[in-house]
């Protein structure tokens, strides 16, 4: 993901370029620590919280109808702490949003 971002290579080059010592190992150690610090900053400012983005995209995709000629199956579950029942269900829709099939089942009950 990072490597495909248009500014990534320039960002890495700008924080990797230059030596601070005549020692190869000191230079490598410094460059790695420096790059790690700047990559953390870059990731936070360019991508933000990736988990939040993933959840937003999942919600967006869940609301989209399937292509013409295809069906879409959404499934979910509900659970509480024991001894409450746990259930799951799903709904199958066509590209117009019409319900083709729906189901629900008690998955587990702990006593």
Gaussian input, Z-matrix of N, CA and C with variables (Angstrom, degrees):
# hf/3-21g

backbone

0 1
 N
 C     1     B1
 C     2     B2     1     A1
 N     3     B3     2     A2     1     D1
 C     4     B4     3     A3     2     D2
 C     5     B5     4     A4     3     D3
 N     6     B6     5     A5     4     D4
 C     7     B7     6     A6     5     D5
 C     8     B8     7     A7     6     D6
 N     9     B9     8     A8     7     D7
 C    10    B10     9     A9     8     D8
 C    11    B11    10    A10     9     D9
 N    12    B12    11    A11    10    D10
 C    13    B13    12    A12    11    D11
 C    14    B14    13    A13    12    D12
 N    15    B15    14    A14    13    D13
 C    16    B16    15    A15    14    D14
 C    17    B17    16    A16    15    D15
 N    18    B18    17    A17    16    D16
 C    19    B19    18    A18    17    D17
 C    20    B20    19    A19    18    D18
 N    21    B21    20    A20    19    D19
 C    22    B22    21    A21    20    D20
 C    23    B23    22    A22    21    D21
 N    24    B24    23    A23    22    D22
 C    25    B25    24    A24    23    D23
 C    26    B26    25    A25    24    D24
 N    27    B27    26    A26    25    D25
 C    28    B28    27    A27    26    D26
 C    29    B29    28    A28    27    D27
 N    30    B30    29    A29    28    D28
 C    31    B31    30    A30    29    D29
 C    32    B32    31    A31    30    D30
 N    33    B33    32    A32    31    D31
 C    34    B34    33    A33    32    D32
 C    35    B35    34    A34    33    D33
 N    36    B36    35    A35    34    D34
 C    37    B37    36    A36    35    D35
 C    38    B38    37    A37    36    D36
 N    39    B39    38    A38    37    D37
 C    40    B40    39    A39    38    D38
 C    41    B41    40    A40    39    D39
 N    42    B42    41    A41    40    D40
 C    43    B43    42    A42    41    D41
 C    44    B44    43    A43    42    D42
 N    45    B45    44    A44    43    D43
 C    46    B46    45    A45    44    D44
 C    47    B47    46    A46    45    D45
 N    48    B48    47    A47    46    D46
 C    49    B49    48    A48    47    D47
 C    50    B50    49    A49    48    D48
 N    51    B51    50    A50    49    D49
 C    52    B52    51    A51    50    D50
 C    53    B53    52    A52    51    D51
 N    54    B54    53    A53    52    D52
 C    55    B55    54    A54    53    D53
 C    56    B56    55    A55    54    D54
 N    57    B57    56    A56    55    D55
 C    58    B58    57    A57    56    D56
 C    59    B59    58    A58    57    D57
 N    60    B60    59    A59    58    D58
 C    61    B61    60    A60    59    D59
 C    62    B62    61    A61    60    D60
 N    63    B63    62    A62    61    D61
 C    64    B64    63    A63    62    D62
 C    65    B65    64    A64    63    D63
 N    66    B66    65    A65    64    D64
 C    67    B67    66    A66    65    D65
 C    68    B68    67    A67    66    D66
 N    69    B69    68    A68    67    D67
 C    70    B70    69    A69    68    D68
 C    71    B71    70    A70    69    D69
 N    72    B72    71    A71    70    D70
 C    73    B73    72    A72    71    D71
 C    74    B74    73    A73    72    D72
 N    75    B75    74    A74    73    D73
 C    76    B76    75    A75    74    D74
 C    77    B77    76    A76    75    D75
 N    78    B78    77    A77    76    D76
 C    79    B79    78    A78    77    D77
 C    80    B80    79    A79    78    D78
 N    81    B81    80    A80    79    D79
 C    82    B82    81    A81    80    D80
 C    83    B83    82    A82    81    D81
 N    84    B84    83    A83    82    D82
 C    85    B85    84    A84    83    D83
 C    86    B86    85    A85    84    D84
 N    87    B87    86    A86    85    D85
 C    88    B88    87    A87    86    D86
 C    89    B89    88    A88    87    D87
 N    90    B90    89    A89    88    D88
 C    91    B91    90    A90    89    D89
 C    92    B92    91    A91    90    D90
 N    93    B93    92    A92    91    D91
 C    94    B94    93    A93    92    D92
 C    95    B95    94    A94    93    D93
 N    96    B96    95    A95    94    D94
 C    97    B97    96    A96    95    D95
 C    98    B98    97    A97    96    D96
 N    99    B99    98    A98    97    D97
 C   100   B100    99    A99    98    D98
 C   101   B101   100   A100    99    D99
 N   102   B102   101   A101   100   D100
 C   103   B103   102   A102   101   D101
 C   104   B104   103   A103   102   D102
 N   105   B105   104   A104   103   D103
 C   106   B106   105   A105   104   D104
 C   107   B107   106   A106   105   D105
 N   108   B108   107   A107   106   D106
 C   109   B109   108   A108   107   D107
 C   110   B110   109   A109   108   D108
 N   111   B111   110   A110   109   D109
 C   112   B112   111   A111   110   D110
 C   113   B113   112   A112   111   D111
 N   114   B114   113   A113   112   D112
 C   115   B115   114   A114   113   D113
 C   116   B116   115   A115   114   D114
 N   117   B117   116   A116   115   D115
 C   118   B118   117   A117   116   D116
 C   119   B119   118   A118   117   D117
 N   120   B120   119   A119   118   D118
 C   121   B121   120   A120   119   D119
 C   122   B122   121   A121   120   D120
 N   123   B123   122   A122   121   D121
 C   124   B124   123   A123   122   D122
 C   125   B125   124   A124   123   D123
 N   126   B126   125   A125   124   D124
 C   127   B127   126   A126   125   D125
 C   128   B128   127   A127   126   D126
 N   129   B129   128   A128   127   D127
 C   130   B130   129   A129   128   D128
 C   131   B131   130   A130   129   D129
 N   132   B132   131   A131   130   D130
 C   133   B133   132   A132   131   D131
 C   134   B134   133   A133   132   D132
 N   135   B135   134   A134   133   D133
 C   136   B136   135   A135   134   D134
 C   137   B137   136   A136   135   D135
 N   138   B138   137   A137   136   D136
 C   139   B139   138   A138   137   D137
 C   140   B140   139   A139   138   D138
 N   141   B141   140   A140   139   D139
 C   142   B142   141   A141   140   D140
 C   143   B143   142   A142   141   D141
 N   144   B144   143   A143   142   D142
 C   145   B145   144   A144   143   D143
 C   146   B146   145   A145   144   D144
 N   147   B147   146   A146   145   D145
 C   148   B148   147   A147   146   D146
 C   149   B149   148   A148   147   D147
 N   150   B150   149   A149   148   D148
 C   151   B151   150   A150   149   D149
 C   152   B152   151   A151   150   D150
 N   153   B153   152   A152   151   D151
 C   154   B154   153   A153   152   D152
 C   155   B155   154   A154   153   D153
 N   156   B156   155   A155   154   D154
 C   157   B157   156   A156   155   D155
 C   158   B158   157   A157   156   D156
 N   159   B159   158   A158   157   D157
 C   160   B160   159   A159   158   D158
 C   161   B161   160   A160   159   D159
 N   162   B162   161   A161   160   D160
 C   163   B163   162   A162   161   D161
 C   164   B164   163   A163   162   D162
 N   165   B165   164   A164   163   D163
 C   166   B166   165   A165   164   D164
 C   167   B167   166   A166   165   D165
 N   168   B168   167   A167   166   D166
 C   169   B169   168   A168   167   D167
 C   170   B170   169   A169   168   D168
 N   171   B171   170   A170   169   D169
 C   172   B172   171   A171   170   D170
 C   173   B173   172   A172   171   D171
 N   174   B174   173   A173   172   D172
 C   175   B175   174   A174   173   D173
 C   176   B176   175   A175   174   D174
 N   177   B177   176   A176   175   D175
 C   178   B178   177   A177   176   D176
 C   179   B179   178   A178   177   D177
 N   180   B180   179   A179   178   D178
 C   181   B181   180   A180   179   D179
 C   182   B182   181   A181   180   D180
 N   183   B183   182   A182   181   D181
 C   184   B184   183   A183   182   D182
 C   185   B185   184   A184   183   D183
 N   186   B186   185   A185   184   D184
 C   187   B187   186   A186   185   D185
 C   188   B188   187   A187   186   D186
 N   189   B189   188   A188   187   D187
 C   190   B190   189   A189   188   D188
 C   191   B191   190   A190   189   D189
 N   192   B192   191   A191   190   D190
 C   193   B193   192   A192   191   D191
 C   194   B194   193   A193   192   D192
 N   195   B195   194   A194   193   D193
 C   196   B196   195   A195   194   D194
 C   197   B197   196   A196   195   D195
 N   198   B198   197   A197   196   D196
 C   199   B199   198   A198   197   D197
 C   200   B200   199   A199   198   D198
 N   201   B201   200   A200   199   D199
 C   202   B202   201   A201   200   D200
 C   203   B203   202   A202   201   D201
 N   204   B204   203   A203   202   D202
 C   205   B205   204   A204   203   D203
 C   206   B206   205   A205   204   D204
 N   207   B207   206   A206   205   D205
 C   208   B208   207   A207   206   D206
 C   209   B209   208   A208   207   D207
 N   210   B210   209   A209   208   D208
 C   211   B211   210   A210   209   D209
 C   212   B212   211   A211   210   D210
 N   213   B213   212   A212   211   D211
 C   214   B214   213   A213   212   D212
 C   215   B215   214   A214   213   D213
 N   216   B216   215   A215   214   D214
 C   217   B217   216   A216   215   D215
 C   218   B218   217   A217   216   D216
 N   219   B219   218   A218   217   D217
 C   220   B220   219   A219   218   D218
 C   221   B221   220   A220   219   D219
 N   222   B222   221   A221   220   D220
 C   223   B223   222   A222   221   D221
 C   224   B224   223   A223   222   D222
 N   225   B225   224   A224   223   D223
 C   226   B226   225   A225   224   D224
 C   227   B227   226   A226   225   D225
 N   228   B228   227   A227   226   D226
 C   229   B229   228   A228   227   D227
 C   230   B230   229   A229   228   D228
 N   231   B231   230   A230   229   D229
 C   232   B232   231   A231   230   D230
 C   233   B233   232   A232   231   D231
 N   234   B234   233   A233   232   D232
 C   235   B235   234   A234   233   D233
 C   236   B236   235   A235   234   D234
 N   237   B237   236   A236   235   D235
 C   238   B238   237   A237   236   D236
 C   239   B239   238   A238   237   D237
 N   240   B240   239   A239   238   D238
 C   241   B241   240   A240   239   D239
 C   242   B242   241   A241   240   D240
 N   243   B243   242   A242   241   D241
 C   244   B244   243   A243   242   D242
 C   245   B245   244   A244   243   D243
 N   246   B246   245   A245   244   D244
 C   247   B247   246   A246   245   D245
 C   248   B248   247   A247   246   D246
 N   249   B249   248   A248   247   D247
 C   250   B250   249   A249   248   D248
 C   251   B251   250   A250   249   D249
 N   252   B252   251   A251   250   D250
 C   253   B253   252   A252   251   D251
 C   254   B254   253   A253   252   D252
 N   255   B255   254   A254   253   D253
 C   256   B256   255   A255   254   D254
 C   257   B257   256   A256   255   D255
 N   258   B258   257   A257   256   D256
 C   259   B259   258   A258   257   D257
 C   260   B260   259   A259   258   D258
 N   261   B261   260   A260   259   D259
 C   262   B262   261   A261   260   D260
 C   263   B263   262   A262   261   D261
 N   264   B264   263   A263   262   D262
 C   265   B265   264   A264   263   D263
 C   266   B266   265   A265   264   D264
 N   267   B267   266   A266   265   D265
 C   268   B268   267   A267   266   D266
 C   269   B269   268   A268   267   D267
 N   270   B270   269   A269   268   D268
 C   271   B271   270   A270   269   D269
 C   272   B272   271   A271   270   D270
 N   273   B273   272   A272   271   D271
 C   274   B274   273   A273   272   D272
 C   275   B275   274   A274   273   D273
 N   276   B276   275   A275   274   D274
 C   277   B277   276   A276   275   D275
 C   278   B278   277   A277   276   D276
 N   279   B279   278   A278   277   D277
 C   280   B280   279   A279   278   D278
 C   281   B281   280   A280   279   D279
 N   282   B282   281   A281   280   D280
 C   283   B283   282   A282   281   D281
 C   284   B284   283   A283   282   D282
 N   285   B285   284   A284   283   D283
 C   286   B286   285   A285   284   D284
 C   287   B287   286   A286   285   D285
 N   288   B288   287   A287   286   D286
 C   289   B289   288   A288   287   D287
 C   290   B290   289   A289   288   D288
 N   291   B291   290   A290   289   D289
 C   292   B292   291   A291   290   D290
 C   293   B293   292   A292   291   D291
 N   294   B294   293   A293   292   D292
 C   295   B295   294   A294   293   D293
 C   296   B296   295   A295   294   D294
 N   297   B297   296   A296   295   D295
 C   298   B298   297   A297   296   D296
 C   299   B299   298   A298   297   D297
 N   300   B300   299   A299   298   D298
 C   301   B301   300   A300   299   D299
 C   302   B302   301   A301   300   D300
 N   303   B303   302   A302   301   D301
 C   304   B304   303   A303   302   D302
 C   305   B305   304   A304   303   D303
 N   306   B306   305   A305   304   D304
 C   307   B307   306   A306   305   D305
 C   308   B308   307   A307   306   D306
 N   309   B309   308   A308   307   D307
 C   310   B310   309   A309   308   D308
 C   311   B311   310   A310   309   D309
 N   312   B312   311   A311   310   D310
 C   313   B313   312   A312   311   D311
 C   314   B314   313   A313   312   D312
 N   315   B315   314   A314   313   D313
 C   316   B316   315   A315   314   D314
 C   317   B317   316   A316   315   D315
 N   318   B318   317   A317   316   D316
 C   319   B319   318   A318   317   D317
 C   320   B320   319   A319   318   D318
 N   321   B321   320   A320   319   D319
 C   322   B322   321   A321   320   D320
 C   323   B323   322   A322   321   D321
 N   324   B324   323   A323   322   D322
 C   325   B325   324   A324   323   D323
 C   326   B326   325   A325   324   D324
 N   327   B327   326   A326   325   D325
 C   328   B328   327   A327   326   D326
 C   329   B329   328   A328   327   D327
 N   330   B330   329   A329   328   D328
 C   331   B331   330   A330   329   D329
 C   332   B332   331   A331   330   D330

   B1=1.4438
   B2=1.5303
   B3=1.3446
   B4=1.4593
   B5=1.5208
   B6=1.3335
   B7=1.4606
   B8=1.5174
   B9=1.3324
   B10=1.4672
   B11=1.5269
   B12=1.3227
   B13=1.4650
   B14=1.5239
   B15=1.3234
   B16=1.4706
   B17=1.5276
   B18=1.3215
   B19=1.4550
   B20=1.5143
   B21=1.3248
   B22=1.4622
   B23=1.5259
   B24=1.3168
   B25=1.4685
   B26=1.5246
   B27=1.3212
   B28=1.4665
   B29=1.5208
   B30=1.3308
   B31=1.4598
   B32=1.5238
   B33=1.3338
   B34=1.4669
   B35=1.5243
   B36=1.3164
   B37=1.4648
   B38=1.5242
   B39=1.3321
   B40=1.4664
   B41=1.5249
   B42=1.3225
   B43=1.4598
   B44=1.5267
   B45=1.3107
   B46=1.4575
   B47=1.5246
   B48=1.3017
   B49=1.4615
   B50=1.5301
   B51=1.3242
   B52=1.4589
   B53=1.5138
   B54=1.3302
   B55=1.4581
   B56=1.5182
   B57=1.3298
   B58=1.4595
   B59=1.5210
   B60=1.3347
   B61=1.4571
   B62=1.5246
   B63=1.3258
   B64=1.4595
   B65=1.5275
   B66=1.3299
   B67=1.4635
   B68=1.5288
   B69=1.3242
   B70=1.4623
   B71=1.5298
   B72=1.3435
   B73=1.4662
   B74=1.5270
   B75=1.3303
   B76=1.4680
   B77=1.5222
   B78=1.3159
   B79=1.4668
   B80=1.5243
   B81=1.3276
   B82=1.4603
   B83=1.5242
   B84=1.3267
   B85=1.4638
   B86=1.5290
   B87=1.3238
   B88=1.4633
   B89=1.5287
   B90=1.3242
   B91=1.4671
   B92=1.5243
   B93=1.3282
   B94=1.4668
   B95=1.5240
   B96=1.3479
   B97=1.4727
   B98=1.5226
   B99=1.3135
   B100=1.4616
   B101=1.5277
   B102=1.3253
   B103=1.4631
   B104=1.5255
   B105=1.3256
   B106=1.4683
   B107=1.5281
   B108=1.3070
   B109=1.4644
   B110=1.5239
   B111=1.3228
   B112=1.4645
   B113=1.5321
   B114=1.3350
   B115=1.4676
   B116=1.5256
   B117=1.3224
   B118=1.4683
   B119=1.5249
   B120=1.3255
   B121=1.4630
   B122=1.5318
   B123=1.3298
   B124=1.4663
   B125=1.5259
   B126=1.3160
   B127=1.4615
   B128=1.5270
   B129=1.3155
   B130=1.4612
   B131=1.5282
   B132=1.3307
   B133=1.4649
   B134=1.5229
   B135=1.3204
   B136=1.4650
   B137=1.5232
   B138=1.3254
   B139=1.4644
   B140=1.5212
   B141=1.3142
   B142=1.4579
   B143=1.5174
   B144=1.3264
   B145=1.4598
   B146=1.5218
   B147=1.3094
   B148=1.4643
   B149=1.5210
   B150=1.3401
   B151=1.4702
   B152=1.5275
   B153=1.3229
   B154=1.4668
   B155=1.5176
   B156=1.3279
   B157=1.4692
   B158=1.5264
   B159=1.3172
   B160=1.4674
   B161=1.5247
   B162=1.3198
   B163=1.4700
   B164=1.5265
   B165=1.3330
   B166=1.4649
   B167=1.5297
   B168=1.3302
   B169=1.4649
   B170=1.5215
   B171=1.3339
   B172=1.4644
   B173=1.5242
   B174=1.3355
   B175=1.4673
   B176=1.5245
   B177=1.3304
   B178=1.4659
   B179=1.5290
   B180=1.3166
   B181=1.4655
   B182=1.5238
   B183=1.3279
   B184=1.4657
   B185=1.5257
   B186=1.3153
   B187=1.4555
   B188=1.5173
   B189=1.3031
   B190=1.4704
   B191=1.5239
   B192=1.3264
   B193=1.4679
   B194=1.5316
   B195=1.3207
   B196=1.4631
   B197=1.5277
   B198=1.3225
   B199=1.4676
   B200=1.5301
   B201=1.3138
   B202=1.4656
   B203=1.5281
   B204=1.3344
   B205=1.4573
   B206=1.5181
   B207=1.3388
   B208=1.4585
   B209=1.5237
   B210=1.3163
   B211=1.4564
   B212=1.5195
   B213=1.3314
   B214=1.4547
   B215=1.5237
   B216=1.3244
   B217=1.4556
   B218=1.5236
   B219=1.3299
   B220=1.4584
   B221=1.5219
   B222=1.3167
   B223=1.4585
   B224=1.5215
   B225=1.3196
   B226=1.4588
   B227=1.5175
   B228=1.3083
   B229=1.4586
   B230=1.5184
   B231=1.3162
   B232=1.4549
   B233=1.5179
   B234=1.3214
   B235=1.4593
   B236=1.5194
   B237=1.3043
   B238=1.4562
   B239=1.5165
   B240=1.3136
   B241=1.4619
   B242=1.5176
   B243=1.3125
   B244=1.4727
   B245=1.5139
   B246=1.3141
   B247=1.4565
   B248=1.5193
   B249=1.2792
   B250=1.4645
   B251=1.5254
   B252=1.3311
   B253=1.4724
   B254=1.5272
   B255=1.3042
   B256=1.4573
   B257=1.5213
   B258=1.3181
   B259=1.4594
   B260=1.5073
   B261=1.3021
   B262=1.4597
   B263=1.5082
   B264=1.3067
   B265=1.4500
   B266=1.5053
   B267=1.3074
   B268=1.4522
   B269=1.5101
   B270=1.3130
   B271=1.4582
   B272=1.5262
   B273=1.3095
   B274=1.4598
   B275=1.5214
   B276=1.3405
   B277=1.4667
   B278=1.5207
   B279=1.3325
   B280=1.4657
   B281=1.5252
   B282=1.3352
   B283=1.4619
   B284=1.5326
   B285=1.3369
   B286=1.4724
   B287=1.5214
   B288=1.3294
   B289=1.4554
   B290=1.5141
   B291=1.3190
   B292=1.4662
   B293=1.5255
   B294=1.3274
   B295=1.4632
   B296=1.5253
   B297=1.3080
   B298=1.4569
   B299=1.5283
   B300=1.3241
   B301=1.4543
   B302=1.5203
   B303=1.3257
   B304=1.4609
   B305=1.5204
   B306=1.3255
   B307=1.4601
   B308=1.5168
   B309=1.3228
   B310=1.4573
   B311=1.5156
   B312=1.3121
   B313=1.4558
   B314=1.5206
   B315=1.3197
   B316=1.4478
   B317=1.5278
   B318=1.3117
   B319=1.4637
   B320=1.5200
   B321=1.3387
   B322=1.4581
   B323=1.5161
   B324=1.2910
   B325=1.4512
   B326=1.5203
   B327=1.3186
   B328=1.4621
   B329=1.5142
   B330=1.3092
   B331=1.4703
   B332=1.5027
   A1=109.48
   A2=116.93
   A3=119.15
   A4=111.57
   A5=115.71
   A6=119.58
   A7=112.80
   A8=117.69
   A9=120.70
   A10=112.42
   A11=117.48
   A12=120.46
   A13=108.68
   A14=116.49
   A15=119.77
   A16=113.77
   A17=119.76
   A18=120.83
   A19=114.86
   A20=117.28
   A21=120.34
   A22=113.25
   A23=117.91
   A24=120.15
   A25=111.57
   A26=117.53
   A27=120.12
   A28=111.09
   A29=116.54
   A30=120.79
   A31=110.29
   A32=117.18
   A33=121.19
   A34=110.02
   A35=117.05
   A36=120.23
   A37=110.58
   A38=116.96
   A39=119.99
   A40=112.23
   A41=118.53
   A42=120.95
   A43=112.58
   A44=117.72
   A45=122.28
   A46=110.91
   A47=117.31
   A48=123.40
   A49=111.11
   A50=116.74
   A51=122.45
   A52=112.21
   A53=115.48
   A54=122.28
   A55=109.21
   A56=116.39
   A57=120.70
   A58=111.88
   A59=117.12
   A60=121.38
   A61=109.35
   A62=115.81
   A63=120.60
   A64=111.26
   A65=117.30
   A66=121.78
   A67=110.05
   A68=115.37
   A69=120.80
   A70=111.28
   A71=117.09
   A72=120.85
   A73=111.62
   A74=117.94
   A75=120.00
   A76=110.52
   A77=116.67
   A78=120.23
   A79=111.28
   A80=116.64
   A81=120.40
   A82=110.80
   A83=116.69
   A84=120.87
   A85=110.79
   A86=116.68
   A87=120.49
   A88=110.94
   A89=116.65
   A90=120.43
   A91=111.46
   A92=116.95
   A93=119.94
   A94=111.53
   A95=117.24
   A96=119.84
   A97=111.22
   A98=116.39
   A99=121.44
   A100=111.04
   A101=116.12
   A102=120.19
   A103=110.84
   A104=117.51
   A105=120.94
   A106=110.51
   A107=116.94
   A108=121.73
   A109=111.18
   A110=116.96
   A111=120.89
   A112=112.46
   A113=117.67
   A114=119.69
   A115=111.31
   A116=117.24
   A117=119.61
   A118=109.94
   A119=116.11
   A120=120.02
   A121=110.19
   A122=116.70
   A123=122.17
   A124=110.73
   A125=116.95
   A126=121.10
   A127=110.85
   A128=116.98
   A129=121.54
   A130=111.38
   A131=117.42
   A132=120.64
   A133=114.01
   A134=117.95
   A135=120.41
   A136=111.11
   A137=116.94
   A138=120.62
   A139=113.94
   A140=118.14
   A141=120.23
   A142=110.72
   A143=116.09
   A144=121.14
   A145=108.49
   A146=116.88
   A147=121.70
   A148=111.72
   A149=117.20
   A150=120.08
   A151=110.89
   A152=116.47
   A153=120.41
   A154=110.13
   A155=117.11
   A156=120.79
   A157=111.16
   A158=116.90
   A159=120.58
   A160=110.19
   A161=117.19
   A162=120.45
   A163=111.02
   A164=117.64
   A165=120.88
   A166=110.97
   A167=116.65
   A168=120.31
   A169=111.78
   A170=117.33
   A171=120.28
   A172=110.40
   A173=116.94
   A174=120.75
   A175=110.69
   A176=116.08
   A177=120.17
   A178=110.77
   A179=116.49
   A180=120.17
   A181=112.07
   A182=116.89
   A183=120.28
   A184=110.93
   A185=117.48
   A186=121.10
   A187=114.40
   A188=117.45
   A189=120.71
   A190=110.88
   A191=116.47
   A192=118.47
   A193=109.98
   A194=116.61
   A195=119.25
   A196=110.46
   A197=117.97
   A198=120.59
   A199=110.76
   A200=116.48
   A201=121.88
   A202=109.03
   A203=115.34
   A204=120.87
   A205=114.24
   A206=117.23
   A207=121.32
   A208=109.71
   A209=115.86
   A210=122.69
   A211=108.82
   A212=115.52
   A213=120.32
   A214=108.86
   A215=115.53
   A216=121.64
   A217=108.62
   A218=116.37
   A219=121.95
   A220=107.69
   A221=116.09
   A222=120.86
   A223=109.44
   A224=115.59
   A225=121.00
   A226=108.38
   A227=114.82
   A228=120.89
   A229=108.47
   A230=115.36
   A231=121.67
   A232=107.65
   A233=115.86
   A234=119.45
   A235=109.55
   A236=115.02
   A237=122.28
   A238=107.51
   A239=114.85
   A240=118.17
   A241=110.01
   A242=116.11
   A243=121.24
   A244=109.47
   A245=120.32
   A246=129.58
   A247=113.04
   A248=119.01
   A249=122.12
   A250=110.78
   A251=116.81
   A252=119.78
   A253=112.17
   A254=115.51
   A255=123.44
   A256=107.30
   A257=115.99
   A258=119.19
   A259=111.32
   A260=114.56
   A261=120.49
   A262=109.35
   A263=115.30
   A264=118.64
   A265=111.00
   A266=114.66
   A267=119.60
   A268=111.03
   A269=113.93
   A270=120.89
   A271=108.30
   A272=115.62
   A273=122.79
   A274=107.78
   A275=116.85
   A276=121.93
   A277=110.70
   A278=114.58
   A279=119.20
   A280=108.93
   A281=116.74
   A282=120.58
   A283=113.48
   A284=118.54
   A285=120.44
   A286=111.49
   A287=117.38
   A288=121.39
   A289=113.58
   A290=117.75
   A291=121.09
   A292=110.34
   A293=115.58
   A294=120.94
   A295=109.37
   A296=115.68
   A297=122.57
   A298=109.46
   A299=115.88
   A300=120.98
   A301=108.19
   A302=116.75
   A303=121.76
   A304=108.36
   A305=116.22
   A306=119.84
   A307=110.38
   A308=114.74
   A309=122.80
   A310=107.40
   A311=115.97
   A312=119.11
   A313=109.71
   A314=115.30
   A315=121.00
   A316=106.52
   A317=116.42
   A318=119.72
   A319=113.04
   A320=115.63
   A321=118.34
   A322=108.79
   A323=115.81
   A324=119.83
   A325=107.54
   A326=115.17
   A327=119.80
   A328=108.91
   A329=116.64
   A330=120.45
   A331=111.02
   D1=-51.31
   D2=-179.48
   D3=-60.23
   D4=-44.68
   D5=-173.14
   D6=-66.19
   D7=-19.33
   D8=178.69
   D9=-89.12
   D10=-10.12
   D11=179.12
   D12=-69.96
   D13=136.73
   D14=-172.14
   D15=-61.68
   D16=-27.59
   D17=-178.08
   D18=-97.31
   D19=1.54
   D20=-172.85
   D21=-63.26
   D22=-50.33
   D23=-176.12
   D24=-62.17
   D25=-41.76
   D26=177.62
   D27=-65.25
   D28=-38.45
   D29=178.81
   D30=-61.66
   D31=-48.44
   D32=-179.95
   D33=-63.18
   D34=-45.77
   D35=-178.68
   D36=-58.86
   D37=-43.65
   D38=-176.58
   D39=-65.68
   D40=-26.87
   D41=-179.70
   D42=-99.62
   D43=-2.14
   D44=179.36
   D45=-106.43
   D46=-27.47
   D47=-173.55
   D48=-68.35
   D49=138.76
   D50=175.11
   D51=101.53
   D52=148.88
   D53=179.14
   D54=-114.44
   D55=149.96
   D56=177.32
   D57=-111.74
   D58=-8.50
   D59=-173.83
   D60=-152.48
   D61=167.94
   D62=173.92
   D63=-84.73
   D64=-10.62
   D65=-178.55
   D66=-86.79
   D67=124.42
   D68=179.24
   D69=-59.72
   D70=-43.56
   D71=-178.59
   D72=-67.27
   D73=-39.66
   D74=177.58
   D75=-64.35
   D76=-42.39
   D77=178.37
   D78=-62.49
   D79=-45.56
   D80=-179.89
   D81=-62.49
   D82=-45.62
   D83=-179.94
   D84=-60.78
   D85=-46.05
   D86=179.56
   D87=-62.51
   D88=-45.92
   D89=-177.99
   D90=-62.32
   D91=-41.46
   D92=179.47
   D93=-65.31
   D94=-44.95
   D95=178.25
   D96=-63.97
   D97=-43.12
   D98=-179.72
   D99=-64.09
   D100=-45.36
   D101=-179.86
   D102=-65.03
   D103=-41.15
   D104=178.38
   D105=-58.66
   D106=-47.05
   D107=179.40
   D108=-59.44
   D109=-46.21
   D110=-178.00
   D111=-73.14
   D112=-32.65
   D113=176.70
   D114=-66.83
   D115=-36.64
   D116=175.50
   D117=-60.79
   D118=-46.25
   D119=178.81
   D120=-61.39
   D121=-47.69
   D122=-177.40
   D123=-60.60
   D124=-44.68
   D125=179.52
   D126=-60.02
   D127=-45.37
   D128=-179.09
   D129=-63.55
   D130=-39.12
   D131=-176.17
   D132=-86.93
   D133=-27.74
   D134=179.96
   D135=-87.79
   D136=-44.20
   D137=-175.05
   D138=-105.14
   D139=-21.79
   D140=-177.50
   D141=66.61
   D142=-150.78
   D143=179.40
   D144=-83.10
   D145=106.14
   D146=-174.85
   D147=-63.90
   D148=-31.71
   D149=179.64
   D150=-65.66
   D151=-37.60
   D152=176.61
   D153=-64.53
   D154=-42.23
   D155=179.20
   D156=-63.44
   D157=-40.98
   D158=179.63
   D159=-62.51
   D160=-45.13
   D161=179.87
   D162=-63.77
   D163=-40.18
   D164=177.95
   D165=-62.86
   D166=-42.53
   D167=179.10
   D168=-66.68
   D169=-37.54
   D170=177.09
   D171=-61.06
   D172=-43.90
   D173=179.28
   D174=-64.26
   D175=-41.24
   D176=179.47
   D177=-63.19
   D178=-44.86
   D179=-179.93
   D180=-67.76
   D181=-34.79
   D182=-179.65
   D183=-63.21
   D184=-30.55
   D185=-178.63
   D186=-83.83
   D187=-10.04
   D188=-178.30
   D189=-84.90
   D190=138.33
   D191=175.43
   D192=-74.87
   D193=157.57
   D194=177.68
   D195=-73.23
   D196=165.11
   D197=176.09
   D198=-62.05
   D199=158.52
   D200=178.50
   D201=-55.91
   D202=134.61
   D203=-179.76
   D204=87.12
   D205=-1.07
   D206=179.47
   D207=-116.00
   D208=162.97
   D209=176.06
   D210=-117.47
   D211=157.40
   D212=179.26
   D213=-127.55
   D214=128.94
   D215=179.68
   D216=-111.50
   D217=119.67
   D218=173.91
   D219=-108.48
   D220=131.55
   D221=178.51
   D222=-126.99
   D223=154.74
   D224=178.87
   D225=-156.16
   D226=169.08
   D227=178.10
   D228=-138.71
   D229=161.68
   D230=176.13
   D231=-136.17
   D232=134.75
   D233=-178.47
   D234=-145.33
   D235=149.48
   D236=173.77
   D237=-129.42
   D238=173.53
   D239=177.34
   D240=-66.16
   D241=152.54
   D242=179.23
   D243=-56.67
   D244=146.29
   D245=6.04
   D246=-97.54
   D247=34.40
   D248=-178.12
   D249=-77.50
   D250=154.65
   D251=178.20
   D252=-73.33
   D253=155.34
   D254=175.20
   D255=-119.49
   D256=133.29
   D257=-178.16
   D258=-133.65
   D259=166.02
   D260=178.09
   D261=-149.59
   D262=157.64
   D263=179.84
   D264=-162.20
   D265=178.22
   D266=-179.67
   D267=-159.03
   D268=165.97
   D269=178.67
   D270=-140.85
   D271=133.34
   D272=-179.63
   D273=-108.94
   D274=123.78
   D275=-178.05
   D276=-126.14
   D277=155.34
   D278=174.28
   D279=-94.34
   D280=-175.11
   D281=-175.47
   D282=-68.47
   D283=-13.80
   D284=176.84
   D285=-92.64
   D286=-5.25
   D287=-178.39
   D288=93.37
   D289=-1.17
   D290=179.30
   D291=-69.28
   D292=139.42
   D293=179.48
   D294=-78.12
   D295=124.36
   D296=177.39
   D297=-93.78
   D298=-41.55
   D299=-176.62
   D300=-158.83
   D301=144.45
   D302=175.42
   D303=-139.75
   D304=150.15
   D305=179.80
   D306=-150.10
   D307=158.26
   D308=174.72
   D309=-149.18
   D310=145.43
   D311=179.15
   D312=-148.18
   D313=142.50
   D314=170.88
   D315=-75.38
   D316=117.87
   D317=-174.15
   D318=-87.87
   D319=-35.88
   D320=-177.28
   D321=-162.71
   D322=144.39
   D323=173.88
   D324=-135.29
   D325=122.56
   D326=178.47
   D327=-102.45
   D328=136.18
   D329=179.08
   D330=-110.99

